[in-house]
Amino acid sequence: MNQPPRPPFTFLGHATVHCELPGGEVLLIDPWLQGPTCPDDWKQLPRLDAILVTHAHFDHIGDAVELAKRHRPRKVVACFECCEWLAQKGVENCSGMNLGGTQEVLGLQVTMVRADHSCGILDDGQVLYGGQAAGYVVRLPGGHTFYHSGDTALFSDMQLISELYRPEIAFLPIGDLYTMDPHQAARACRYLGVRKVIPIHWGTFPALTGTPTQLETALEDLGVRCEVIALRPGESY
């Protein structure tokens, strides 16, 4: 039996990823469409059925409230504390979870996995406790599996993500300063055993100095066979 085609991913800048499923449903990860790198023609989505938020920093959750109120997606997924905050802001259909848990979202199996990062919520000039930063492993009908790490440092337990879920594609930060740099991301690819990597969280601000070219070089130096899919904002794979 032939495997169903993998849905297309569109990179919308920074860490925002748009995924259109075969039935037309739209999944959006880390919604920050008003950020400086999102193309203008993507800032207003015609449809949005589910949102995944990796953590509560503004450059990952920044447009979650506005988009959720406008589109009323079936599920808005984040860690429990983030979902409590979103609900207080008037977001409906919040579905909080925590590390190791799995839930169904638009017919997908979504598992929340570890990330090494902070998760404070900036709210009216105060930083509130935002729970645990996380990543997601998403398993699509037909067997396709991808991993969006959110913001994270390198950690050796990425090998467990490989062992348990066997993702084919990873969305990994490479910008440095707040996350892994390209050299650490190359080691993450080795731990994960992925065949393709799409760099995120790079080039948005001058402080994010890592580049896809540096990632390619680091993978070659390690002898890791993993293709770098370097998408510009608005490009799809």
Secondary structure, DSSP 4 states (H G I P E B T S, - for coil): -PPPPPPPEEE-STT-EEEE-TTS-EEEES--TTSTTS-GGGSS-S---EEE-S--SHHHHTTHHHHHHHH--SEEEEEHHHHHHHHHTT--SEEEE-TT-EEEETTEEEEEEE--S---EEETTEEEP----EEEEEE-TTS-EEEE--S----TTHHHHHHHH--SEEEEE---SSS--HHHHHHHHHHHT-SEEEEES-SSSTT----HHHHHHHHHHHT---EE--PPTT-B-
